[in-house]
Amino acid sequence: MRSVRSYSYNCGKRRCIYSPSDAVYIGAITALQQKLESVSDRFSCGDLIFEDDDPLSKAVVQKKNLTCETRIERGYYNHRERALKLRALCVHCGEHGPTGTFLLDQNELEARCLTGGYKCFPICVECLDEGGKVVKNGSTKNAIKAREEKERLIARNRNS
């Protein structure tokens, strides 16, 4: 599965456009670029790029159930195997900024005892302060990290 990133015109969030394989992607990339240019890059969350009867709708697809309120898709984020590394974004609002002061990455979330032992997506301080939830990236829990976080949280509560 190959994914391409595009920006939603309305909210500015990065959105993924998928293709089933590299070969299909390479064959469709020119048509995709032309289509996005033809709508003046006014692609928005949930918009169809190609109508269902267009043959390219099988080669290049996007999730239609997205809205501007939907979190950044899992497909956007970096994977260990991916050579191209993208900047970290808040999973809720899609904004980026300096890690630690604006954006909380895995290390910052662990330091604040917010992961429960799970790998999590980055979240900005503003979204967290406004009630945004820390979002798990996968379902495997690291019991040792969970216990360490719990112990640090208990120690902090004792000291305050």
C-alpha positions in Angstrom: 0.0 0.0 0.0 1.5 3.3 -1.1 0.3 6.6 0.5 0.7 10.1 -0.7 0.1 13.2 1.3 -2.1 16.1 0.4 -3.4 19.0 2.3 -7.1 19.7 2.9 -7.9 23.1 1.5 -10.5 23.9 4.2 -8.6 22.9 7.4 -5.0 22.6 6.3 -4.6 19.0 7.7 -2.5 16.6 5.9 -4.6 13.8 4.4 -3.5 10.5 2.8 -4.3 9.4 -0.7 -3.7 5.7 -1.1 -2.7 3.4 -3.9 -2.6 -0.4 -3.7 1.0 -0.7 -4.9 4.1 1.2 -6.0 3.5 0.2 -9.7 -0.1 1.5 -9.6 1.0 4.6 -7.8 3.8 5.4 -10.4 1.2 4.9 -13.2 -1.3 7.2 -11.6 0.8 9.9 -10.1 0.7 12.2 -13.2 -3.1 12.0 -13.4 -3.4 12.6 -9.7 -1.1 15.7 -9.8 -3.1 17.0 -12.8 -6.4 16.4 -11.1 -5.3 18.2 -7.9 -3.9 21.1 -10.0 -7.2 21.3 -12.0 -9.1 21.9 -8.8 -6.5 24.5 -7.7 -5.4 22.1 -4.9 -8.8 22.7 -3.3 -8.9 19.1 -2.2 -10.9 18.9 1.1 -11.4 16.2 3.7 -13.7 13.5 2.4 -13.8 14.9 -1.2 -13.7 12.3 -4.0 -10.7 12.9 -6.3 -12.0 10.7 -9.0 -15.6 9.7 -9.4 -16.5 6.0 -8.9 -16.9 5.4 -12.6 -13.4 6.7 -13.4 -10.8 3.9 -13.9 -8.4 5.9 -11.7 -10.7 5.6 -8.7 -9.4 2.1 -8.4 -5.8 3.2 -8.5 -6.0 6.2 -6.3 -8.3 6.3 -3.3 -8.9 8.3 -0.2 -11.1 7.9 2.8 -14.5 9.6 2.2 -15.6 9.5 5.8 -13.0 12.1 6.9 -14.0 15.6 8.0 -12.0 18.5 9.1 -12.6 17.4 12.7 -11.2 13.9 12.1 -7.7 13.2 13.5 -4.7 12.8 11.2 -4.7 9.4 9.7 -2.3 6.7 11.0 -0.9 6.3 7.4 0.6 9.8 7.7 3.0 9.0 10.5 6.5 7.7 10.1 7.2 4.0 10.1 10.5 2.4 11.0 10.9 1.0 7.5 10.2 4.3 5.7 13.2 6.1 4.4 11.4 9.4 4.1 10.8 10.9 7.5 8.1 13.4 7.8 7.8 16.1 10.5 5.8 15.2 13.5 2.2 16.6 13.7 -0.4 16.8 16.4 -2.8 13.9 15.9 -5.8 16.1 16.6 -5.2 19.5 14.9 -2.3 18.7 12.5 -0.1 21.5 13.7 3.7 21.1 14.1 6.1 23.0 16.2 9.1 22.4 18.6 9.0 19.2 20.5 8.6 19.6 24.3 7.3 23.2 24.3 4.6 22.8 21.7 4.4 19.2 20.5 4.6 16.2 22.9 6.2 13.2 21.3 6.6 9.7 22.8 9.4 10.7 25.2 7.5 13.8 26.5 4.2 11.8 26.9 6.1 9.1 28.9 7.7 11.8 31.1 4.3 13.2 31.8 3.0 9.7 32.5 0.3 9.9 29.8 1.0 6.8 27.7 0.0 3.9 30.0 2.8 1.9 28.4 1.6 2.3 24.8 3.2 3.9 21.8 1.3 7.1 21.1 0.9 9.7 18.4 2.2 13.2 19.0 -0.2 15.7 20.5 0.2 19.4 21.0 0.0 21.1 24.4 -3.0 23.1 23.3 -5.1 20.1 22.2 -4.1 18.3 25.4 -5.1 21.3 27.5 -8.4 21.5 25.7 -9.2 17.9 26.6 -7.8 16.1 23.5 -7.0 12.5 24.4 -3.6 10.9 24.0 -4.1 8.5 21.0 -2.5 5.1 21.1 -0.5 4.0 18.0 -1.1 0.3 18.1 -2.4 -2.1 20.7 0.7 -3.6 22.3 1.2 -2.5 25.8 4.7 -2.4 27.3 4.0 -3.5 30.9 7.4 -2.4 32.2 6.9 1.2 30.9 3.3 1.2 32.2 4.6 0.2 35.7 7.4 2.8 35.5 4.9 5.5 34.6 2.5 4.5 37.4 5.4 4.5 39.9 6.5 8.0 38.8 2.9 9.3 39.0 2.5 7.9 42.6 5.9 9.5 43.6 4.8 12.8 42.1 1.5 12.7 44.0 3.3 11.9 47.3 5.6 14.9 46.8 2.9 17.4 46.0 
